[in-house]
Amino acid sequence: MHLILKKGDEGEDVMKIQHWLNDHGYKAGEEDGIFGDKTRDAVIEFQSAKKIVTDGIAGSQTQLTMERMDKEEK
């Protein structure tokens, strides 16, 4: 099960999302574990590029798409 991560959330899961986004060319800013404006904007950019709901929330659809990309890269 995926946590729903959104602006204002904090923690290790947010840091992992930030790292993934930065690693894949989406500028999430500092990997500080704080889901702020830069992270939200990077999530929206990723969602738009992958043609999924662009709400700036890293929910299950967004995270599953990230996981699918990771599997395809291996």
N, CA, C and O atoms as a CHARMM CRD file, in Angstrom:
* protein
*
  296
    1    1 MET  N      0.83500  -1.18800   0.00000 PROA 1      0.00000
    2    1 MET  CA     0.00000   0.00000   0.00000 PROA 1      0.00000
    3    1 MET  C      0.87900   1.25100   0.00000 PROA 1      0.00000
    4    1 MET  O      1.89300   1.31100   0.69500 PROA 1      0.00000
    5    2 HSD  N      0.48200   2.22500  -0.77300 PROA 2      0.00000
    6    2 HSD  CA     1.23200   3.46800  -0.88200 PROA 2      0.00000
    7    2 HSD  C      0.61300   4.54000   0.01800 PROA 2      0.00000
    8    2 HSD  O     -0.60500   4.64500   0.15500 PROA 2      0.00000
    9    3 LEU  N      1.48500   5.31500   0.61300 PROA 3      0.00000
   10    3 LEU  CA     1.01700   6.47800   1.34400 PROA 3      0.00000
   11    3 LEU  C      0.67100   7.56900   0.35500 PROA 3      0.00000
   12    3 LEU  O      1.32200   7.69400  -0.68300 PROA 3      0.00000
   13    4 ILE  N     -0.33300   8.35000   0.65600 PROA 4      0.00000
   14    4 ILE  CA    -0.63800   9.50900  -0.16900 PROA 4      0.00000
   15    4 ILE  C      0.20000  10.65700   0.36900 PROA 4      0.00000
   16    4 ILE  O      0.05900  11.04800   1.52700 PROA 4      0.00000
   17    5 LEU  N      1.07100  11.19600  -0.47200 PROA 5      0.00000
   18    5 LEU  CA     1.96200  12.27000  -0.06100 PROA 5      0.00000
   19    5 LEU  C      1.56500  13.55200  -0.76200 PROA 5      0.00000
   20    5 LEU  O      1.37900  13.57400  -1.97900 PROA 5      0.00000
   21    6 LYS  N      1.43400  14.62900   0.01600 PROA 6      0.00000
   22    6 LYS  CA     0.97500  15.90200  -0.54000 PROA 6      0.00000
   23    6 LYS  C      1.67800  17.05100   0.17000 PROA 6      0.00000
   24    6 LYS  O      2.38200  16.86400   1.16300 PROA 6      0.00000
   25    7 LYS  N      1.46200  18.24100  -0.37300 PROA 7      0.00000
   26    7 LYS  CA     2.08700  19.43200   0.18700 PROA 7      0.00000
   27    7 LYS  C      1.81800  19.51200   1.68800 PROA 7      0.00000
   28    7 LYS  O      0.68900  19.32700   2.14300 PROA 7      0.00000
   29    8 GLY  N      2.87100  19.79000   2.44000 PROA 8      0.00000
   30    8 GLY  CA     2.78100  19.89000   3.88800 PROA 8      0.00000
   31    8 GLY  C      3.23800  18.63300   4.61300 PROA 8      0.00000
   32    8 GLY  O      3.54300  18.67400   5.80500 PROA 8      0.00000
   33    9 ASP  N      3.28600  17.50300   3.88700 PROA 9      0.00000
   34    9 ASP  CA     3.75000  16.26000   4.50100 PROA 9      0.00000
   35    9 ASP  C      5.26600  16.30000   4.67300 PROA 9      0.00000
   36    9 ASP  O      5.97400  16.99900   3.94800 PROA 9      0.00000
   37   10 GLU  N      5.73900  15.54200   5.63700 PROA 10     0.00000
   38   10 GLU  CA     7.17000  15.47100   5.91600 PROA 10     0.00000
   39   10 GLU  C      7.56100  14.04200   6.24500 PROA 10     0.00000
   40   10 GLU  O      6.73800  13.24500   6.69600 PROA 10     0.00000
   41   11 GLY  N      8.82800  13.72900   6.01400 PROA 11     0.00000
   42   11 GLY  CA     9.34200  12.43800   6.42000 PROA 11     0.00000
   43   11 GLY  C     10.16700  11.73900   5.36300 PROA 11     0.00000
   44   11 GLY  O     10.43400  12.26900   4.28500 PROA 11     0.00000
   45   12 GLU  N     10.56100  10.52100   5.71600 PROA 12     0.00000
   46   12 GLU  CA    11.43300   9.72500   4.85400 PROA 12     0.00000
   47   12 GLU  C     10.77800   9.38700   3.51900 PROA 12     0.00000
   48   12 GLU  O     11.45400   9.36300   2.49100 PROA 12     0.00000
   49   13 ASP  N      9.47400   9.12700   3.52000 PROA 13     0.00000
   50   13 ASP  CA     8.79000   8.79900   2.26400 PROA 13     0.00000
   51   13 ASP  C      8.81200   9.98300   1.31000 PROA 13     0.00000
   52   13 ASP  O      8.96200   9.80500   0.10200 PROA 13     0.00000
   53   14 VAL  N      8.66400  11.18200   1.84000 PROA 14     0.00000
   54   14 VAL  CA     8.74500  12.39200   1.00600 PROA 14     0.00000
   55   14 VAL  C     10.16200  12.51500   0.44100 PROA 14     0.00000
   56   14 VAL  O     10.34100  12.83700  -0.73400 PROA 14     0.00000
   57   15 MET  N     11.16000  12.25900   1.27800 PROA 15     0.00000
   58   15 MET  CA    12.54800  12.34000   0.82900 PROA 15     0.00000
   59   15 MET  C     12.80900  11.36300  -0.31900 PROA 15     0.00000
   60   15 MET  O     13.52000  11.69300  -1.26800 PROA 15     0.00000
   61   16 LYS  N     12.23100  10.15700  -0.23200 PROA 16     0.00000
   62   16 LYS  CA    12.40100   9.16700  -1.29500 PROA 16     0.00000
   63   16 LYS  C     11.77900   9.66300  -2.60300 PROA 16     0.00000
   64   16 LYS  O     12.36200   9.49900  -3.67400 PROA 16     0.00000
   65   17 ILE  N     10.59000  10.27300  -2.51000 PROA 17     0.00000
   66   17 ILE  CA     9.93100  10.82400  -3.70400 PROA 17     0.00000
   67   17 ILE  C     10.78300  11.95400  -4.29200 PROA 17     0.00000
   68   17 ILE  O     10.96800  12.03200  -5.50700 PROA 17     0.00000
   69   18 GLN  N     11.29600  12.82100  -3.42800 PROA 18     0.00000
   70   18 GLN  CA    12.14200  13.92700  -3.89100 PROA 18     0.00000
   71   18 GLN  C     13.38000  13.39300  -4.60300 PROA 18     0.00000
   72   18 GLN  O     13.75700  13.88700  -5.66600 PROA 18     0.00000
   73   19 HSD  N     14.00100  12.39300  -4.01600 PROA 19     0.00000
   74   19 HSD  CA    15.19500  11.81100  -4.63000 PROA 19     0.00000
   75   19 HSD  C     14.85700  11.21300  -5.98800 PROA 19     0.00000
   76   19 HSD  O     15.57500  11.43300  -6.96300 PROA 19     0.00000
   77   20 TRP  N     13.77300  10.46400  -6.05100 PROA 20     0.00000
   78   20 TRP  CA    13.37500   9.83700  -7.31600 PROA 20     0.00000
   79   20 TRP  C     13.12600  10.89800  -8.38200 PROA 20     0.00000
   80   20 TRP  O     13.60700  10.77900  -9.50900 PROA 20     0.00000
   81   21 LEU  N     12.37600  11.93000  -8.02300 PROA 21     0.00000
   82   21 LEU  CA    12.07800  12.99800  -8.98200 PROA 21     0.00000
   83   21 LEU  C     13.35100  13.68300  -9.45300 PROA 21     0.00000
   84   21 LEU  O     13.53800  13.87600 -10.65400 PROA 21     0.00000
   85   22 ASN  N     14.22400  14.05000  -8.53200 PROA 22     0.00000
   86   22 ASN  CA    15.48000  14.70600  -8.91300 PROA 22     0.00000
   87   22 ASN  C     16.32500  13.79600  -9.79400 PROA 22     0.00000
   88   22 ASN  O     16.92600  14.24900 -10.76800 PROA 22     0.00000
   89   23 ASP  N     16.36900  12.52400  -9.45100 PROA 23     0.00000
   90   23 ASP  CA    17.15600  11.53900 -10.19800 PROA 23     0.00000
   91   23 ASP  C     16.64500  11.35200 -11.62100 PROA 23     0.00000
   92   23 ASP  O     17.39800  10.95600 -12.51000 PROA 23     0.00000
   93   24 HSD  N     15.36400  11.63700 -11.83400 PROA 24     0.00000
   94   24 HSD  CA    14.76100  11.46100 -13.15100 PROA 24     0.00000
   95   24 HSD  C     14.52700  12.78900 -13.87900 PROA 24     0.00000
   96   24 HSD  O     13.76400  12.85000 -14.84300 PROA 24     0.00000
   97   25 GLY  N     15.18500  13.84400 -13.41100 PROA 25     0.00000
   98   25 GLY  CA    15.15600  15.11000 -14.13000 PROA 25     0.00000
   99   25 GLY  C     14.02000  16.05500 -13.77500 PROA 25     0.00000
  100   25 GLY  O     13.84200  17.08300 -14.42800 PROA 25     0.00000
  101   26 TYR  N     13.25700  15.71800 -12.75400 PROA 26     0.00000
  102   26 TYR  CA    12.18100  16.59600 -12.30000 PROA 26     0.00000
  103   26 TYR  C     12.69000  17.33300 -11.07000 PROA 26     0.00000
  104   26 TYR  O     13.04400  16.70400 -10.07200 PROA 26     0.00000
  105   27 LYS  N     12.72900  18.63300 -11.13200 PROA 27     0.00000
  106   27 LYS  CA    13.40500  19.44300 -10.11100 PROA 27     0.00000
  107   27 LYS  C     12.55100  19.61500  -8.86000 PROA 27     0.00000
  108   27 LYS  O     11.76000  20.55200  -8.74900 PROA 27     0.00000
  109   28 ALA  N     12.73000  18.68300  -7.92000 PROA 28     0.00000
  110   28 ALA  CA    11.97100  18.69600  -6.67100 PROA 28     0.00000
  111   28 ALA  C     12.65600  19.52500  -5.58600 PROA 28     0.00000
  112   28 ALA  O     12.12700  19.67100  -4.48400 PROA 28     0.00000
  113   29 GLY  N     13.83400  20.06600  -5.90200 PROA 29     0.00000
  114   29 GLY  CA    14.55400  20.87400  -4.91900 PROA 29     0.00000
  115   29 GLY  C     15.33700  20.00900  -3.95500 PROA 29     0.00000
  116   29 GLY  O     15.62300  18.84300  -4.23000 PROA 29     0.00000
  117   30 GLU  N     15.68000  20.59700  -2.82000 PROA 30     0.00000
  118   30 GLU  CA    16.47100  19.90800  -1.81200 PROA 30     0.00000
  119   30 GLU  C     15.72800  18.67900  -1.29500 PROA 30     0.00000
  120   30 GLU  O     14.52400  18.72500  -1.04400 PROA 30     0.00000
  121   31 GLU  N     16.45700  17.59300  -1.14300 PROA 31     0.00000
  122   31 GLU  CA    15.87000  16.34500  -0.64800 PROA 31     0.00000
  123   31 GLU  C     15.85300  16.38400   0.87700 PROA 31     0.00000
  124   31 GLU  O     16.62500  15.70000   1.54900 PROA 31     0.00000
  125   32 ASP  N     14.94100  17.21300   1.40200 PROA 32     0.00000
  126   32 ASP  CA    14.89800  17.48600   2.84000 PROA 32     0.00000
  127   32 ASP  C     13.72800  16.81000   3.54900 PROA 32     0.00000
  128   32 ASP  O     13.56300  16.95800   4.76000 PROA 32     0.00000
  129   33 GLY  N     12.91500  16.06800   2.79600 PROA 33     0.00000
  130   33 GLY  CA    11.78600  15.37400   3.40400 PROA 33     0.00000
  131   33 GLY  C     10.58000  16.25400   3.68000 PROA 33     0.00000
  132   33 GLY  O      9.65200  15.84500   4.37700 PROA 33     0.00000
  133   34 ILE  N     10.59500  17.46800   3.13000 PROA 34     0.00000
  134   34 ILE  CA     9.47600  18.39500   3.30700 PROA 34     0.00000
  135   34 ILE  C      8.79700  18.58600   1.95300 PROA 34     0.00000
  136   34 ILE  O      9.42600  19.05600   1.00600 PROA 34     0.00000
  137   35 PHE  N      7.53500  18.22700   1.85800 PROA 35     0.00000
  138   35 PHE  CA     6.78400  18.31700   0.60100 PROA 35     0.00000
  139   35 PHE  C      6.28400  19.75600   0.45600 PROA 35     0.00000
  140   35 PHE  O      5.21000  20.12100   0.93200 PROA 35     0.00000
  141   36 GLY  N      7.10400  20.54700  -0.21700 PROA 36     0.00000
  142   36 GLY  CA     6.77300  21.95300  -0.42300 PROA 36     0.00000
  143   36 GLY  C      6.39300  22.23900  -1.86500 PROA 36     0.00000
  144   36 GLY  O      6.05100  21.33300  -2.62400 PROA 36     0.00000
  145   37 ASP  N      6.46000  23.51400  -2.23000 PROA 37     0.00000
  146   37 ASP  CA     6.05800  23.94000  -3.57600 PROA 37     0.00000
  147   37 ASP  C      6.88900  23.29100  -4.67600 PROA 37     0.00000
  148   37 ASP  O      6.33300  22.85000  -5.68200 PROA 37     0.00000
  149   38 LYS  N      8.21700  23.22300  -4.50500 PROA 38     0.00000
  150   38 LYS  CA     9.06800  22.63500  -5.55000 PROA 38     0.00000
  151   38 LYS  C      8.74900  21.15800  -5.76000 PROA 38     0.00000
  152   38 LYS  O      8.70600  20.67300  -6.89000 PROA 38     0.00000
  153   39 THR  N      8.52900  20.46200  -4.66700 PROA 39     0.00000
  154   39 THR  CA     8.18700  19.03800  -4.78800 PROA 39     0.00000
  155   39 THR  C      6.83700  18.88600  -5.47100 PROA 39     0.00000
  156   39 THR  O      6.67800  18.04700  -6.35800 PROA 39     0.00000
  157   40 ARG  N      5.87000  19.68900  -5.06500 PROA 40     0.00000
  158   40 ARG  CA     4.54500  19.62600  -5.69300 PROA 40     0.00000
  159   40 ARG  C      4.65100  19.91700  -7.18700 PROA 40     0.00000
  160   40 ARG  O      4.06300  19.20800  -8.00300 PROA 40     0.00000
  161   41 ASP  N      5.40200  20.96100  -7.54400 PROA 41     0.00000
  162   41 ASP  CA     5.55200  21.31200  -8.96000 PROA 41     0.00000
  163   41 ASP  C      6.22500  20.19100  -9.75000 PROA 41     0.00000
  164   41 ASP  O      5.85500  19.92400 -10.89300 PROA 41     0.00000
  165   42 ALA  N      7.21800  19.53500  -9.13600 PROA 42     0.00000
  166   42 ALA  CA     7.89400  18.42300  -9.80800 PROA 42     0.00000
  167   42 ALA  C      6.94500  17.23900  -9.99200 PROA 42     0.00000
  168   42 ALA  O      6.97200  16.57300 -11.02700 PROA 42     0.00000
  169   43 VAL  N      6.10700  16.98100  -8.98900 PROA 43     0.00000
  170   43 VAL  CA     5.12000  15.90200  -9.10800 PROA 43     0.00000
  171   43 VAL  C      4.15000  16.22000 -10.24200 PROA 43     0.00000
  172   43 VAL  O      3.82300  15.33800 -11.03700 PROA 43     0.00000
  173   44 ILE  N      3.68700  17.46000 -10.32800 PROA 44     0.00000
  174   44 ILE  CA     2.77300  17.86200 -11.40700 PROA 44     0.00000
  175   44 ILE  C      3.44100  17.69600 -12.76700 PROA 44     0.00000
  176   44 ILE  O      2.81800  17.20700 -13.71000 PROA 44     0.00000
  177   45 GLU  N      4.69600  18.09900 -12.87200 PROA 45     0.00000
  178   45 GLU  CA     5.42000  17.96100 -14.14200 PROA 45     0.00000
  179   45 GLU  C      5.53700  16.48900 -14.53700 PROA 45     0.00000
  180   45 GLU  O      5.34800  16.13600 -15.70100 PROA 45     0.00000
  181   46 PHE  N      5.84900  15.63900 -13.56600 PROA 46     0.00000
  182   46 PHE  CA     5.93800  14.20700 -13.82800 PROA 46     0.00000
  183   46 PHE  C      4.58000  13.64800 -14.24600 PROA 46     0.00000
  184   46 PHE  O      4.48300  12.90500 -15.22300 PROA 46     0.00000
  185   47 GLN  N      3.54000  14.00500 -13.50900 PROA 47     0.00000
  186   47 GLN  CA     2.19400  13.51000 -13.81800 PROA 47     0.00000
  187   47 GLN  C      1.76900  13.94200 -15.21700 PROA 47     0.00000
  188   47 GLN  O      1.19300  13.15400 -15.96700 PROA 47     0.00000
  189   48 SER  N      2.05000  15.16800 -15.55900 PROA 48     0.00000
  190   48 SER  CA     1.69900  15.67600 -16.88600 PROA 48     0.00000
  191   48 SER  C      2.44000  14.91600 -17.97900 PROA 48     0.00000
  192   48 SER  O      1.85700  14.55800 -19.00200 PROA 48     0.00000
  193   49 ALA  N      3.72600  14.67200 -17.75500 PROA 49     0.00000
  194   49 ALA  CA     4.53500  13.95700 -18.74500 PROA 49     0.00000
  195   49 ALA  C      4.04100  12.52900 -18.94700 PROA 49     0.00000
  196   49 ALA  O      4.13300  11.98500 -20.04800 PROA 49     0.00000
  197   50 LYS  N      3.51700  11.92500 -17.88400 PROA 50     0.00000
  198   50 LYS  CA     3.05900  10.53400 -17.95600 PROA 50     0.00000
  199   50 LYS  C      1.55900  10.42100 -18.21700 PROA 50     0.00000
  200   50 LYS  O      1.00000   9.32400 -18.22900 PROA 50     0.00000
  201   51 LYS  N      0.91900  11.57100 -18.42600 PROA 51     0.00000
  202   51 LYS  CA    -0.50900  11.61900 -18.74800 PROA 51     0.00000
  203   51 LYS  C     -1.37000  10.92300 -17.68600 PROA 51     0.00000
  204   51 LYS  O     -2.26700  10.13800 -17.99400 PROA 51     0.00000
  205   52 ILE  N     -1.06100  11.24100 -16.43500 PROA 52     0.00000
  206   52 ILE  CA    -1.90100  10.79400 -15.33400 PROA 52     0.00000
  207   52 ILE  C     -2.47000  12.03300 -14.64900 PROA 52     0.00000
  208   52 ILE  O     -2.06400  13.15100 -14.96500 PROA 52     0.00000
  209   53 VAL  N     -3.39200  11.85400 -13.72500 PROA 53     0.00000
  210   53 VAL  CA    -4.05400  12.98300 -13.07000 PROA 53     0.00000
  211   53 VAL  C     -3.00900  13.94800 -12.50500 PROA 53     0.00000
  212   53 VAL  O     -2.14300  13.55300 -11.72300 PROA 53     0.00000
  213   54 THR  N     -3.10200  15.20900 -12.91000 PROA 54     0.00000
  214   54 THR  CA    -2.10900  16.21000 -12.49500 PROA 54     0.00000
  215   54 THR  C     -2.64300  17.02200 -11.32100 PROA 54     0.00000
  216   54 THR  O     -3.11500  18.14700 -11.47900 PROA 54     0.00000
  217   55 ASP  N     -2.55500  16.41900 -10.14100 PROA 55     0.00000
  218   55 ASP  CA    -3.05900  17.07800  -8.94100 PROA 55     0.00000
  219   55 ASP  C     -1.95400  17.47000  -7.95900 PROA 55     0.00000
  220   55 ASP  O     -2.23200  18.07500  -6.92400 PROA 55     0.00000
  221   56 GLY  N     -0.69800  17.12600  -8.28000 PROA 56     0.00000
  222   56 GLY  CA     0.40500  17.47600  -7.39900 PROA 56     0.00000
  223   56 GLY  C      0.47900  16.62500  -6.15100 PROA 56     0.00000
  224   56 GLY  O      1.23900  16.92700  -5.23100 PROA 56     0.00000
  225   57 ILE  N     -0.30600  15.56100  -6.11400 PROA 57     0.00000
  226   57 ILE  CA    -0.31100  14.64100  -4.98100 PROA 57     0.00000
  227   57 ILE  C      0.32700  13.33000  -5.42900 PROA 57     0.00000
  228   57 ILE  O     -0.05400  12.76000  -6.45200 PROA 57     0.00000
  229   58 ALA  N      1.29400  12.86200  -4.65900 PROA 58     0.00000
  230   58 ALA  CA     1.95000  11.59400  -4.98900 PROA 58     0.00000
  231   58 ALA  C      1.14700  10.46300  -4.36000 PROA 58     0.00000
  232   58 ALA  O      1.51500   9.91700  -3.32000 PROA 58     0.00000
  233   59 GLY  N      0.05100  10.12900  -5.01200 PROA 59     0.00000
  234   59 GLY  CA    -0.81200   9.04000  -4.56500 PROA 59     0.00000
  235   59 GLY  C     -0.41000   7.73000  -5.21200 PROA 59     0.00000
  236   59 GLY  O      0.67600   7.62100  -5.78100 PROA 59     0.00000
  237   60 SER  N     -1.27700   6.74300  -5.12900 PROA 60     0.00000
  238   60 SER  CA    -0.92100   5.40800  -5.61300 PROA 60     0.00000
  239   60 SER  C     -0.66600   5.37700  -7.11600 PROA 60     0.00000
  240   60 SER  O      0.26900   4.70900  -7.55800 PROA 60     0.00000
  241   61 GLN  N     -1.46900   6.08000  -7.91500 PROA 61     0.00000
  242   61 GLN  CA    -1.25800   6.06400  -9.36700 PROA 61     0.00000
  243   61 GLN  C      0.11300   6.63500  -9.72500 PROA 61     0.00000
  244   61 GLN  O      0.82700   6.07600 -10.55700 PROA 61     0.00000
  245   62 THR  N      0.47100   7.73100  -9.10200 PROA 62     0.00000
  246   62 THR  CA     1.76900   8.36400  -9.36600 PROA 62     0.00000
  247   62 THR  C      2.90100   7.44400  -8.92700 PROA 62     0.00000
  248   62 THR  O      3.85800   7.24100  -9.67400 PROA 62     0.00000
  249   63 GLN  N      2.80300   6.89100  -7.72800 PROA 63     0.00000
  250   63 GLN  CA     3.87200   6.03900  -7.21900 PROA 63     0.00000
  251   63 GLN  C      3.98600   4.73400  -8.00100 PROA 63     0.00000
  252   63 GLN  O      5.09300   4.23300  -8.20300 PROA 63     0.00000
  253   64 LEU  N      2.86800   4.18200  -8.43900 PROA 64     0.00000
  254   64 LEU  CA     2.91600   2.97400  -9.26600 PROA 64     0.00000
  255   64 LEU  C      3.59300   3.25100 -10.60300 PROA 64     0.00000
  256   64 LEU  O      4.32800   2.40900 -11.11900 PROA 64     0.00000
  257   65 THR  N      3.34700   4.42200 -11.15500 PROA 65     0.00000
  258   65 THR  CA     4.00100   4.80100 -12.41600 PROA 65     0.00000
  259   65 THR  C      5.50700   4.92400 -12.20800 PROA 65     0.00000
  260   65 THR  O      6.28700   4.50300 -13.06200 PROA 65     0.00000
  261   66 MET  N      5.92100   5.49900 -11.07800 PROA 66     0.00000
  262   66 MET  CA     7.35400   5.59200 -10.75500 PROA 66     0.00000
  263   66 MET  C      7.96600   4.20000 -10.62500 PROA 66     0.00000
  264   66 MET  O      9.04400   3.94300 -11.16100 PROA 66     0.00000
  265   67 GLU  N      7.28700   3.30500  -9.91900 PROA 67     0.00000
  266   67 GLU  CA     7.78100   1.94400  -9.74900 PROA 67     0.00000
  267   67 GLU  C      7.87000   1.21800 -11.07700 PROA 67     0.00000
  268   67 GLU  O      8.83100   0.48900 -11.32200 PROA 67     0.00000
  269   68 ARG  N      6.88200   1.40700 -11.93400 PROA 68     0.00000
  270   68 ARG  CA     6.89600   0.77100 -13.25800 PROA 68     0.00000
  271   68 ARG  C      8.11200   1.26200 -14.06300 PROA 68     0.00000
  272   68 ARG  O      8.77300   0.47800 -14.74400 PROA 68     0.00000
  273   69 MET  N      8.39000   2.55200 -13.97500 PROA 69     0.00000
  274   69 MET  CA     9.55500   3.09300 -14.68400 PROA 69     0.00000
  275   69 MET  C     10.84900   2.48400 -14.15000 PROA 69     0.00000
  276   69 MET  O     11.75100   2.16900 -14.92600 PROA 69     0.00000
  277   70 ASP  N     10.94500   2.31500 -12.82900 PROA 70     0.00000
  278   70 ASP  CA    12.13000   1.71200 -12.24100 PROA 70     0.00000
  279   70 ASP  C     12.33500   0.29200 -12.75800 PROA 70     0.00000
  280   70 ASP  O     13.46000  -0.10100 -13.06600 PROA 70     0.00000
  281   71 LYS  N     11.24900  -0.48000 -12.85500 PROA 71     0.00000
  282   71 LYS  CA    11.34200  -1.85300 -13.34900 PROA 71     0.00000
  283   71 LYS  C     11.76600  -1.88500 -14.80300 PROA 71     0.00000
  284   71 LYS  O     12.52500  -2.76500 -15.21000 PROA 71     0.00000
  285   72 GLU  N     11.28100  -0.92800 -15.59600 PROA 72     0.00000
  286   72 GLU  CA    11.62300  -0.88000 -17.02300 PROA 72     0.00000
  287   72 GLU  C     13.07000  -0.49700 -17.22000 PROA 72     0.00000
  288   72 GLU  O     13.67600  -0.88200 -18.22000 PROA 72     0.00000
  289   73 GLU  N     13.65000   0.25900 -16.28500 PROA 73     0.00000
  290   73 GLU  CA    15.04900   0.69500 -16.40100 PROA 73     0.00000
  291   73 GLU  C     16.02800  -0.42700 -16.10400 PROA 73     0.00000
  292   73 GLU  O     17.19600  -0.34900 -16.48500 PROA 73     0.00000
  293   74 LYS  N     15.56500  -1.47200 -15.42700 PROA 74     0.00000
  294   74 LYS  CA    16.48200  -2.56400 -15.03100 PROA 74     0.00000
  295   74 LYS  C     16.60900  -3.60300 -16.09800 PROA 74     0.00000
  296   74 LYS  O     17.33700  -4.58000 -15.92400 PROA 74     0.00000
